[in-house]
Amino acid sequence: MAKGHRSQIKRERNAQKDTRPSAKLSYARVSVQKACFVLDAIRGKDVQTALGILTYSPRYASSLIEKLLKSAIANAENNNGMNAENLYIEECYANKGPTMKRIKPRAQGRAYRIEKRMSHITIVLNER
């Protein structure tokens, strides 16, 4: 158990908070594996290059991630006062979300399970 007054504990916890600009998309209707294909292509790149890659990528996840990246850039400019030309993607990852389970009827009265997977996608930016 932590020592000190409750307000002191909260103050210490908030001092350790990450101040890098980020954006998170929860419950995206795309599997983690499919999202990671796109995220691997843009990891470590500057934001203009990453937006170009996402614009011309044929995958469905690229449209979701492009919108998320634009949101992260806007957060960096408005909340942190950073310049968009100096930003690059420091971290980007997809975590597993809940899975919707559906039933597909098959021959002779059988039923197959269909799993519609979701993911939580996060992008963290930083300045060079």
Backbone torsions as a table, in degrees:
resi	resn	phi	psi	omega
1	MET	NA	139.1	-176.7
2	ALA	-73.3	147.8	179.8
3	LYS	-94.3	152.1	176.1
4	GLY	107.3	175.0	179.8
5	HIS	-75.0	156.2	-176.5
6	ARG	-58.3	-42.0	-180.0
7	SER	-66.3	-33.8	177.9
8	GLN	-67.7	-39.4	178.4
9	ILE	-64.2	-43.0	178.7
10	LYS	-64.6	-40.2	179.3
11	ARG	-61.5	-42.7	179.0
12	GLU	-66.7	-38.5	179.6
13	ARG	-66.4	-40.9	179.8
14	ASN	-71.1	-25.5	177.9
15	ALA	-69.6	-27.2	-179.8
16	GLN	-88.2	1.7	-175.3
17	LYS	-67.1	145.5	179.8
18	ASP	-74.8	124.9	-177.3
19	THR	-100.2	3.1	179.5
20	ARG	-70.3	143.7	178.8
21	PRO	-70.3	138.9	-178.2
22	SER	-149.9	169.2	174.2
23	ALA	-146.8	144.3	-177.7
24	LYS	-131.3	135.2	175.1
25	LEU	-112.7	113.0	-179.3
26	SER	-96.4	148.3	175.7
27	TYR	58.9	42.5	175.8
28	ALA	-73.6	133.7	-176.3
29	ARG	-82.9	59.3	175.8
30	VAL	-147.2	143.8	-177.5
31	SER	-73.0	160.2	-178.6
32	VAL	-62.3	-41.0	-178.0
33	GLN	-61.9	-42.8	-178.3
34	LYS	-71.1	-34.6	178.0
35	ALA	-70.3	-35.5	-177.6
36	CYS	-67.9	-28.4	175.5
37	PHE	-57.6	-44.5	-178.3
38	VAL	-75.2	-41.3	-178.3
39	LEU	-64.3	-36.2	178.2
40	ASP	-63.8	-29.7	-178.2
41	ALA	-72.9	-26.5	-174.4
42	ILE	-108.5	-6.4	-176.3
43	ARG	-62.3	128.8	177.8
44	GLY	85.2	-7.5	-178.6
45	LYS	-84.6	159.8	173.4
46	ASP	-75.4	161.2	-167.6
47	VAL	-67.9	-33.1	178.9
48	GLN	-66.2	-42.8	177.1
49	THR	-63.8	-42.8	-179.1
50	ALA	-64.1	-40.5	177.9
51	LEU	-64.1	-37.6	176.0
52	GLY	-63.9	-42.1	178.4
53	ILE	-62.9	-44.9	-176.8
54	LEU	-68.8	-33.7	-178.9
55	THR	-63.9	-39.2	-175.1
56	TYR	-102.8	9.4	176.2
57	SER	-81.7	132.5	-175.9
58	PRO	-79.7	-6.4	-175.5
59	ARG	-75.8	151.0	-179.4
60	TYR	-65.8	-38.2	-177.1
61	ALA	-63.9	-24.8	-176.9
62	SER	-66.0	-32.5	177.7
63	SER	-68.4	-39.1	177.8
64	LEU	-66.2	-43.9	-176.7
65	ILE	-71.1	-32.7	176.9
66	GLU	-62.9	-44.5	178.2
67	LYS	-63.7	-39.7	178.7
68	LEU	-65.8	-40.3	178.8
69	LEU	-65.1	-40.6	177.1
70	LYS	-62.6	-36.3	176.7
71	SER	-66.1	-41.2	178.7
72	ALA	-65.8	-37.5	177.4
73	ILE	-64.9	-42.8	178.6
74	ALA	-63.9	-38.0	176.7
75	ASN	-63.3	-40.5	-179.7
76	ALA	-64.9	-41.2	-178.0
77	GLU	-72.3	-45.2	-172.8
78	ASN	-83.5	-41.5	-175.0
79	ASN	-88.8	-36.2	-175.1
80	ASN	-107.5	-7.4	179.0
81	GLY	67.3	29.6	-179.1
82	MET	-88.3	159.7	178.6
83	ASN	-91.8	132.2	-174.7
84	ALA	-65.7	-28.2	-178.5
85	GLU	-69.9	-25.2	-176.1
86	ASN	-93.9	-0.5	-174.8
87	LEU	-82.8	147.3	171.6
88	TYR	-141.4	162.9	-177.7
89	ILE	-86.0	109.0	-178.5
90	GLU	-83.4	-44.8	178.7
91	GLU	-136.2	143.7	168.9
92	CYS	-153.0	129.4	-176.7
93	TYR	-152.6	161.0	177.7
94	ALA	-124.7	126.4	176.4
95	ASN	-105.1	155.3	-178.0
96	LYS	-71.7	134.2	175.3
97	GLY	-106.8	-167.9	178.9
98	PRO	-69.9	156.9	-179.9
99	THR	-113.3	127.2	174.1
100	MET	-84.1	129.9	-178.7
101	LYS	-104.9	126.2	-179.1
102	ARG	-125.8	160.8	-178.2
103	ILE	-113.4	133.0	175.3
104	LYS	-113.8	121.0	178.4
105	PRO	-67.9	138.4	179.1
106	ARG	-125.3	-177.0	-175.1
107	ALA	-66.9	151.4	174.8
108	GLN	58.7	37.9	173.2
109	GLY	76.6	8.1	179.0
110	ARG	-81.5	164.6	177.3
111	ALA	-136.8	128.8	175.6
112	TYR	-101.4	145.5	178.7
113	ARG	-89.5	135.1	173.5
114	ILE	-111.8	129.1	179.5
115	GLU	-108.3	115.9	178.0
116	LYS	-98.2	105.6	-171.3
117	ARG	-86.6	150.3	176.4
118	MET	-124.4	163.7	179.0
119	SER	-144.6	159.7	173.8
120	HIS	-111.7	114.9	-174.4
121	ILE	-104.5	132.9	-178.9
122	THR	-128.2	136.9	175.4
123	ILE	-126.0	128.4	177.9
124	VAL	-119.5	127.7	-179.0
125	LEU	-104.9	166.3	173.1
126	ASN	-156.0	166.2	179.8
127	GLU	-97.8	144.0	174.9
128	ARG	-82.9	NA	NA
